Amino acid sequence: MRPEIAGGPFKRLPMIEDFPVDMVPRAPYPNDSALYNNIRNRVRSELFDGAKNGEHRQGSEWAAACVLGWAALTYSMYVAAPSVITGALLGTAGAWIGLTIQHCGNHGAMSTKPWFNNMMGMCNDLIGGSSLMWRYHHQVSHHIHCNDTDMDEDVYSTFPMLRFDARMPKRWWHKFQHIYMWMIFPLMQAAFELGDMKGLITRRTSGASIYGADAKELATVPLGKVVHYLGLSVPLMMGVPLATVACSVLAYAFAQGFCLAPLFAVSHNVDEAKNTEWLESDRLRGDWAVQQILTSANWGNKIGCFFTGGLNLQIEHHLFPAVSFMHYPAISNIVREEATKLGVPYNEYKWLPQIIVKFQNFMKKAGNAPAPPGNKMPERGGIGSTTVLPVVSSS
């Protein structure tokens, strides 16, 4: 929202001598996009009076109170009477934290106070993830390179189990992926936890190297896991049988993964967000806003925004990740208008079931699509070519 502030931390980074900067793939910059500048200027002036006092980072405090209240209630139920039911209910609280306060906190979008954003972000560690690893995986890999088959970890990290792009290599089992993916989604929690520890050892997530993290930040990865499992082990310390606690913990992990995985996946994996006519155009490769809008899809409005931390309005989230999610419904009207003026498709659905069906159909089509030439990954991450789509005049 205020690029002069957002760019400040980069000026404090140390200069690395003899680093081959030219070898690093360059993503388009937001400030180079005329579309994004138009959208941002309107949002600043029409909604936030210039965003001089951090109004754009405020407004979701009451939602955070609701999320933490539900987490406290379900954890109390789990400790008092551990079972598959209370474990699953606690899993819904973990998913709600994952969708909302940890996500927005790690983006710096929960408050104007950095300490509060950090505290909310570290709720990711409480639910079994890692706020540090998530920031590198999500912000560095996914947000910058959305739907790029080379750079976006969300696209290729599940391959060859799942084929999220029809231009990726094909395996025989992919034709069944639209069926078995629902059995894989509950395992998301285990995949993240193993990935966090592997990333700590290798100093790299699948899509980003862990540059710049100090010893204290790295220590949060194992310490967070310890705190997470100590919290889940409280009933065991109170004398509850191990088998009961184990079943409750499994129910927690399965419920959390089953809620999180499809809600993360639907917003970037529908036909409209994988339109090759756009993906393989230099217009998308060279314009940050066009890439973020075209490769995302929205569903619902205010109610969905409350329960998903604005991830239902994925387009607005990708354009303004550091803005409080409670402002996304108002911002969406401006984004839709400006995108339409320039002929950029604005993908949206009214209800969650609609986009779930579209996601299911997309995964079936992607799984059954023929193998690409040589059965190899697409060049340039599947984004950009020699084609330039025309800009539609706004007049």
RAPE-V653365 format. One record per pair of residues at least 6 apart in sequence whose ideal C-beta (glycine too) atoms are under 8 Angstrom apart, sorted by the first residue. I is the first residue (numbers start at 1). GAP is how many residues later the second one is. Records with the same first field share a line. If there is no record, write none. Layout:
I=GAP, GAP
This chain:
1=39, 42, 43, 47, 50, 55, 319, 321, 322
2=49
3=27, 28
6=316
13=199
25=125, 126
27=117, 118, 261
28=257, 258, 259, 260, 263
29=259
30=6, 10, 258, 259
31=6
32=255, 256
33=254, 255, 256, 257
35=252, 254, 255, 258, 303, 304, 307, 309
36=252, 253, 283
38=300
39=250, 280, 295, 296, 299
42=292, 296
43=13, 277, 288, 291
44=6, 7
46=288
47=9, 280, 283, 284, 287
48=7, 8
49=6
54=58
56=264, 266, 267, 268, 271
57=51, 52, 53, 54, 55, 265, 266, 267
58=53, 54, 266
59=265, 267, 268
60=40, 44, 49, 50, 249, 264, 265, 266
61=49, 50
63=37, 243, 246, 262, 263
64=36, 37, 46, 56
66=240
67=26, 29, 30, 33, 34
68=29, 33
70=22, 23, 26
71=19, 22, 23, 25, 26
73=20
74=12, 15, 16, 18, 19
75=15, 18, 156
77=9, 12, 13
78=8, 9, 11, 12, 157, 170, 174
79=155, 156, 159
80=6
82=153, 158, 162, 163, 166
83=161, 164, 165, 168
84=163, 164, 167
85=166
86=162
87=160, 161, 162, 163, 164, 165, 168
88=163, 164, 166, 167
89=166
90=162, 165
91=160, 161, 162, 163, 164, 165, 166, 167, 168
92=163, 164, 167
94=33, 34, 158, 161, 162
95=160, 161, 164, 165, 168
96=163, 211
97=26, 27, 29, 30
98=26, 29, 31, 158, 162
99=160, 161, 164, 208, 209, 210, 212
100=207, 208, 209, 225
101=9, 19, 22, 208
102=18, 19, 20, 21, 22, 25, 27, 29, 32
103=206, 208
104=6, 13, 16, 205, 206, 220, 221
105=11, 12, 13, 14, 15, 16, 17, 18, 26
106=11, 14, 15, 18, 25, 28, 29, 32, 33
107=10, 32, 214, 215
108=6, 9, 214
109=8, 212, 213, 214, 215, 216
110=6, 7, 10, 214
111=6, 9
121=10, 14
122=9, 98, 102
123=8
124=6, 7, 10, 100
125=6, 95, 98, 99, 100, 102, 103
126=98, 101, 102, 105
127=101, 129
128=61, 64, 65, 97, 100, 125, 128
129=63, 64, 67, 95
130=62, 66, 69, 90, 91, 94, 95
131=89, 93
132=78, 81, 85, 86, 88, 89
133=62, 63, 66, 67, 72, 77, 88
136=63, 69, 71, 72, 73, 74
137=16, 62, 68, 69, 70, 71
139=182
140=67, 68
141=10, 11, 12, 13, 64, 65, 66, 67
142=10, 11, 12, 65
143=175, 178
144=7
145=6, 7, 62, 236
146=6, 122, 145, 146, 149, 150, 172
147=8, 18, 121, 126, 127, 132, 144, 148, 235, 236
148=7, 233, 234, 235
149=6, 7, 16, 18, 19, 228, 229, 232, 233
150=6, 227, 230, 231, 232
151=56, 230
152=55, 229
153=52, 53, 54, 55
154=10, 110, 114
155=9, 10
156=8, 12, 50, 221
157=38, 49, 50
158=6, 26
159=9, 10
160=9, 11
161=16, 23
162=12, 15, 19, 22, 201
163=6, 7, 8, 11, 14, 203, 204
164=101, 105, 199, 202
165=109, 201, 213, 217
166=108, 199, 200, 203
167=109, 205, 210, 211, 215
168=204, 209, 210
169=202, 203, 206, 207, 208
170=199, 200, 201, 202, 205
173=7
174=192, 193, 194
175=192, 193
176=191
177=186, 187, 189, 190
178=182, 183, 185, 186, 189
181=182
184=77
185=72, 73, 76, 77
186=67, 68, 69, 71, 72, 75
187=70
188=68, 69, 70, 72, 73
189=64, 65, 67, 68
190=63, 67
193=32
195=10, 11
196=25, 29
197=24, 25, 28
199=6, 11, 22
200=18, 21, 22
203=6, 7
204=6
210=8
232=13, 16, 17, 20
233=12
235=9, 10, 13
236=6, 9
262=94, 97
263=45, 48
264=47
265=94
266=31, 33, 89, 90, 92, 93
267=6, 29, 30, 31, 32, 44, 45, 47, 88
268=27, 28, 29, 46
269=90, 93, 94, 97
270=27, 77, 85, 88, 89, 92
271=87, 90, 91, 94
272=25, 73, 75
273=21, 22, 23, 24, 74
274=21, 88, 92
275=19, 70
276=106
277=110, 112
278=6, 12, 16, 67, 111
279=15, 16, 103, 104
280=102, 103, 104, 105, 107
281=103, 104, 106, 107, 108
282=102, 103, 104, 105, 106
283=7, 105, 106, 108
284=6, 7, 10, 99, 100, 105
285=6, 95, 98, 99
286=98
289=30, 55
290=54
291=92
292=23, 26, 27
293=22, 25, 26, 42, 46, 51, 52, 53
294=50, 51, 53
295=23
296=18, 19, 21, 22, 51
297=17, 18, 50, 51, 52, 58
298=14, 15, 16, 17, 18, 34, 49, 50, 51
299=13, 49, 50, 51, 52, 53, 55, 56
300=12, 13, 49, 50, 51, 52
301=11, 12, 28, 31
302=27
304=8, 9, 48
305=7, 8, 20, 21, 23, 24
306=20
309=16
310=6, 7, 15, 16, 18
311=6, 14
312=40
313=12, 15, 16, 18, 19
315=17, 20, 31, 32, 33
316=7, 12, 15, 16, 19
317=8, 11
319=12, 16
320=7, 8, 11
323=8
335=11
336=10, 12
339=6, 7
340=6
341=51, 53
342=49, 50, 52
343=46, 47, 48, 49
349=6, 9
372=6
